[in-house]
Amino acid sequence: MPGHFEPIPGGGAAVALDDVEISIIRSLAVQLLELIGPGPGGELSDDPLAELFADGPTEPPTDAVLRRLLPDAYGGPAAEDSLSTADADELRAYSSEFRRFTENDLRAGKREDALAVVRSLDSLASSADDGGAVLKLSPQESVQWMRALNDLRLAIGTRLDITDEEDTDILYRLPDEDARKPMVMAYLWLGGLQETLVDTLLS
């Protein structure tokens, strides 16, 4: 079980994590929460119903990681380059309208997934011994973890400018003194965790 998820009775998943691994995943999830933000109003609303129907933004985020996590629905700038000016304008209008009605919900879902990771790790830490503990997830928590691990890898991959498999191969060969090495190791490790969790859920 160390380093990879395994199925448990009832449809959930389990993985053994040491104290350092718990700390790393929790820290990354908290950073993701800070990046995603608290919600449309910036803080808890006095009127949850109004918050539910609040319009979202119409423009893509300026941060590269958020643009990766919350992409344009209709291709973005790369798709627009091959279109006429009129068609590109129409595509942008569709993307803006789609974003206005979906981004708030998408952010909320990503917040809930990251929060599920933090909460389960906090619960685990309270019962861990000096060597770590075994994290046991329900089926629902397993799915939230799978999505959150994917978001974390997308975030780190964006910071590392990873766009295809060839980029990953180059990162494997980075010297130990390269400042990106810790981030690369986290990216690869989270990828292994995510892969075994997906396999567990599909088994």
Secondary structure, DSSP 8 states (H G I E B T S, - for coil): -BTS-EE-TTS-EEEEE-HHHHHHHHHHHHHHHHHH-S-TTSS--S-HHHHHT----SS--SSHHHHHHS--TT-HHHHHTTS-HHHHHHHHHHHHHHHHHHHHHHHHHHHHHHHHHHHHHHHHHHH-BTTBEEEEE-HHHHHHHHHHHHHHHHHHHHHTT--SHHHHHHHHT--TTSTTHHHHHHHHHHHHHHHHHHHHHH-
